Amino acid sequence: MSTVKSAEKVLKVLKALRGHSLRGVTNQDLAKQLNESPAQIHRQLQTLIAEGLAKQEEDGSYTLGTAFVQIAKAHDTEMERAKARIAEIEQRTSTY
């Protein structure tokens, strides 16, 4: 399988974890949702876990990992700073 196809499949699993932060989602459910074999999903999840983008809970289900949450928070912080800067510029330019 090409590197691009592999990356696409891993990213599809990452996206499929969205909305399952509290209860998690099983390998079987991900396999059904993505029309992949459980073995393939397991390999993709292991890649995400190794990078901290997913984690396996005590009950065996999967959720987004702390690295993903950190990326999302950093993005949110950056966007808030940008909004504040834009508002500041708008206020300065609207007074003229």
LUMDOFI-661791 format. One line per field, with one value per residue (C-alpha): x negated, y negated, z; residue in three letters. Coordinates in Angstrom, 2 decimals, padded with zeros to 5 digits, always signed. Example, Ala and Ser with C-alpha at 12.3 -4.5 7.8 and 13.67 -1.06 7.14 Angstrom:
X [-012.30/-013.67]
Y [+004.50/+001.06]
Z [+007.80/+007.14]
res [ALA/SER]
This chain:
X [+000.00/-001.34/-002.37/+000.35/+003.08/+001.80/+001.85/+005.38/+006.59/+004.96/+006.49/+009.94/+009.61/+008.55/+011.61/+013.85/+012.75/+014.45/+017.50/+016.32/+014.26/+016.43/+017.39/+014.85/+015.48/+014.56/+012.29/+015.28/+017.44/+014.65/+014.16/+017.87/+018.04/+014.99/+015.62/+012.21/+011.11/+010.64/+006.98/+006.44/+008.14/+005.99/+002.79/+003.99/+004.94/+001.50/-000.06/+002.17/+001.46/-002.31/-002.00/+000.31/+003.19/+005.36/+005.45/+006.94/+009.12/+009.23/+012.41/+010.64/+012.39/+010.51/+010.62/+008.62/+005.24/+003.66/+001.46/+004.57/+006.19/+003.00/+002.99/+006.64/+006.06/+003.01/+005.05/+007.88/+005.46/+003.86/+007.26/+008.33/+005.14/+005.78/+009.37/+008.18/+005.55/+008.12/+010.53/+007.73/+006.85/+010.52/+010.96/+007.88/+008.82/+012.47/+011.59/+010.17]
Y [+000.00/-003.43/-005.83/-008.26/-005.59/-004.47/-008.04/-008.53/-005.44/-006.51/-009.97/-008.45/-006.53/-009.71/-011.54/-008.62/-009.04/-012.45/-012.46/-009.52/-011.35/-010.36/-006.76/-005.75/-003.57/+000.05/+001.43/+003.38/+000.25/-001.64/+001.27/+001.30/-002.48/-002.67/+000.58/+001.94/+005.11/+004.99/+005.98/+003.01/+000.64/+002.06/+001.27/-002.24/-002.80/-001.62/-004.28/-006.95/-005.71/-005.77/-009.46/-010.29/-011.09/-008.25/-006.19/-002.92/-003.13/-000.52/+000.99/+001.49/-001.34/-004.12/-007.90/-010.87/-011.14/-013.99/-015.05/-015.60/-017.63/-019.70/-020.41/-021.46/-023.71/-025.33/-026.00/-027.50/-029.72/-030.93/-031.71/-033.65/-035.72/-036.40/-037.46/-039.81/-041.30/-041.77/-043.45/-045.75/-046.71/-047.25/-049.51/-051.57/-051.93/-052.72/-055.76/-057.57]
Z [+000.00/-000.85/+001.88/+000.82/+000.99/+004.40/+005.66/+004.32/+006.17/+009.43/+009.11/+008.48/+011.74/+013.52/+012.17/+013.16/+016.80/+016.82/+019.06/+021.15/+023.78/+026.74/+026.00/+023.40/+020.38/+019.79/+017.11/+015.74/+015.49/+013.73/+011.32/+010.45/+010.13/+007.87/+005.98/+006.97/+008.71/+012.49/+011.95/+009.63/+012.09/+014.89/+012.96/+012.20/+015.83/+016.94/+014.70/+016.24/+019.77/+019.14/+018.25/+021.16/+018.82/+020.17/+023.33/+024.40/+027.48/+030.24/+028.76/+025.41/+023.59/+021.83/+022.24/+021.02/+022.71/+024.61/+021.68/+019.56/+022.33/+022.67/+018.94/+019.06/+022.08/+020.47/+017.33/+019.38/+021.30/+018.08/+016.54/+019.64/+019.45/+015.78/+016.49/+019.23/+016.91/+014.13/+016.56/+017.72/+014.14/+013.26/+016.26/+015.40/+011.75/+012.40/+014.53/+011.49]
res [MET/SER/THR/VAL/LYS/SER/ALA/GLU/LYS/VAL/LEU/LYS/VAL/LEU/LYS/ALA/LEU/ARG/GLY/HIS/SER/LEU/ARG/GLY/VAL/THR/ASN/GLN/ASP/LEU/ALA/LYS/GLN/LEU/ASN/GLU/SER/PRO/ALA/GLN/ILE/HIS/ARG/GLN/LEU/GLN/THR/LEU/ILE/ALA/GLU/GLY/LEU/ALA/LYS/GLN/GLU/GLU/ASP/GLY/SER/TYR/THR/LEU/GLY/THR/ALA/PHE/VAL/GLN/ILE/ALA/LYS/ALA/HIS/ASP/THR/GLU/MET/GLU/ARG/ALA/LYS/ALA/ARG/ILE/ALA/GLU/ILE/GLU/GLN/ARG/THR/SER/THR/TYR]
